[in-house]
Amino acid sequence: MVADGEGVRARLSEAGVVPILRVADAERALALGGALAGAGVGVLEVSFNTPDAPAVIERLAEEHPGVVVGAGTVLRPEEAARAAGAGARFLLSPAFHPEVARAARDLGCPYIPGAFTATEVWRVIEAGLDMFKLFPAGLYGVAGMRTLLEPFPGLGVVPSGGIGLGEVGAWRAAGAVAVGLGGAITRAPDPVAAARAALAAARVPRAEPV
């Protein structure tokens, strides 16, 4: 079952942080996802770079029904179909793909494509979408994101790529719906402690509108 876009955006905003499970082993992804869910993480992204990603999505969604599980690095329409069929409640891509956008719409699964320039953001809007993934966000910086969003009030942004734990609060305060964190959590000595620190940092007043 997929969720509507408005509902997913609300859950992303409530969570503040999206841990990205991009690991070399499906069992590791399952164990890590379960541990993060137990630590209070409300949203998880399973990258399609992870082996057996659809199976991981399905297991995590079944075992942790209170967590919104999405699929990341979705690059092809067939991947969108596999992800949604496994129970993914949203789809993320590092770039905008019109065919994936159409597939996601047909599947009823919210699509959050990547964009980096104002032209790319406009393509997202023209496709009828209300959120995008700023990637790689680390190259932009918080001030850059603020500037990029100024002409596009109401558009939600999920910055990801090159963001450290210590920067989460600044991105959220600048208006990010949620902050995507990959290695900052999965490669931390204690991923659960890192996730908890990120969640705490995300609890700051956000700039509006986003």
Backbone hydrogen bonds, N-H to C=O, Kabsch-Sander energy under -0.5 kcal/mol:
donor,donor_aa,acceptor,acceptor_aa,energy
8,V,4,D,-2.2
9,R,5,G,-2.5
10,A,6,E,-2.1
11,R,7,G,-2.1
12,L,8,V,-2.7
13,S,9,R,-2.5
14,E,10,A,-2.3
15,A,11,R,-2.4
16,G,12,L,-3.0
18,V,179,V,-2.8
20,I,181,L,-2.9
21,L,19,P,-0.6
21,L,45,E,-3.6
22,R,20,I,-1.2
29,A,25,D,-2.0
30,L,26,A,-2.4
31,A,27,E,-2.6
32,L,28,R,-2.8
33,G,29,A,-2.8
34,G,30,L,-2.4
35,A,31,A,-2.2
36,L,32,L,-2.5
37,A,33,G,-2.4
38,G,34,G,-2.2
39,A,35,A,-1.0
40,G,37,A,-1.4
41,V,36,L,-2.2
44,L,68,V,-2.5
45,E,19,P,-2.4
46,V,70,G,-2.7
47,S,21,L,-2.0
47,S,45,E,-0.7
48,F,72,G,-2.4
50,T,47,S,-2.0
53,A,50,T,-1.1
56,V,52,D,-2.2
57,I,53,A,-2.8
58,E,54,P,-2.5
59,R,55,A,-2.4
60,L,56,V,-2.6
61,A,57,I,-2.5
62,E,58,E,-2.1
63,E,59,R,-2.9
64,H,60,L,-1.9
67,V,64,H,-2.2
68,V,42,G,-2.8
69,V,67,V,-0.8
70,G,44,L,-3.0
70,G,68,V,-0.5
71,A,90,F,-2.5
72,G,46,V,-2.3
74,V,92,L,-2.6
75,L,73,T,-0.8
79,E,76,R,-0.6
80,A,76,R,-1.9
81,A,77,P,-2.2
82,R,78,E,-2.1
83,A,79,E,-2.7
84,A,80,A,-2.6
85,G,81,A,-2.4
86,A,82,R,-1.3
87,G,83,A,-0.5
87,G,84,A,-1.1
88,A,83,A,-2.5
89,R,69,V,-2.8
91,L,110,P,-2.6
92,L,71,A,-2.6
93,S,112,I,-1.6
101,A,97,H,-2.6
102,R,98,P,-2.3
103,A,99,E,-2.3
104,A,100,V,-2.9
105,R,101,A,-2.2
106,D,102,R,-2.4
107,L,103,A,-2.1
108,G,104,A,-1.0
108,G,105,R,-0.6
109,C,104,A,-2.5
112,I,91,L,-3.3
114,G,95,A,-0.6
115,A,133,K,-2.3
121,V,117,T,-2.4
122,W,118,A,-2.3
123,R,119,T,-1.6
124,V,120,E,-1.5
125,I,121,V,-2.0
126,E,122,W,-2.8
127,A,123,R,-1.3
128,G,125,I,-2.1
129,L,124,V,-1.8
132,F,156,G,-1.9
133,K,113,P,-3.4
134,L,132,F,-0.6
134,L,158,V,-0.5
135,F,115,A,-1.3
135,F,133,K,-0.8
137,A,134,L,-0.8
137,A,160,S,-2.7
138,G,161,G,-3.0
139,L,136,P,-1.3
140,Y,136,P,-0.6
140,Y,137,A,-1.0
141,G,137,A,-2.5
144,G,140,Y,-0.6
145,M,141,G,-2.0
146,R,142,V,-2.2
147,T,143,A,-2.1
148,L,144,G,-2.5
149,L,145,M,-2.1
150,E,146,R,-1.0
150,E,147,T,-0.5
152,F,149,L,-1.9
155,L,152,F,-1.7
156,G,130,D,-2.9
158,V,132,F,-2.4
160,S,134,L,-2.4
161,G,180,G,-0.6
167,E,164,G,-1.8
168,V,165,L,-1.2
171,W,167,E,-2.0
172,R,168,V,-2.4
173,A,169,G,-2.7
174,A,170,A,-1.5
175,G,172,R,-1.7
176,A,171,W,-2.1
177,V,157,V,-2.5
178,A,157,V,-0.8
179,V,16,G,-1.9
180,G,159,P,-2.9
180,G,178,A,-0.5
181,L,18,V,-2.1
185,I,182,G,-1.9
186,T,182,G,-2.6
187,R,183,G,-1.8
188,A,185,I,-1.2
194,A,190,D,-2.3
195,A,191,P,-2.6
196,R,192,V,-2.4
197,A,193,A,-2.2
198,A,194,A,-2.2
199,L,195,A,-2.6
200,A,196,R,-2.2
201,A,197,A,-2.2
202,A,198,A,-1.7
203,R,200,A,-1.1
204,V,202,A,-2.0
207,A,172,R,-0.6
207,A,173,A,-0.8
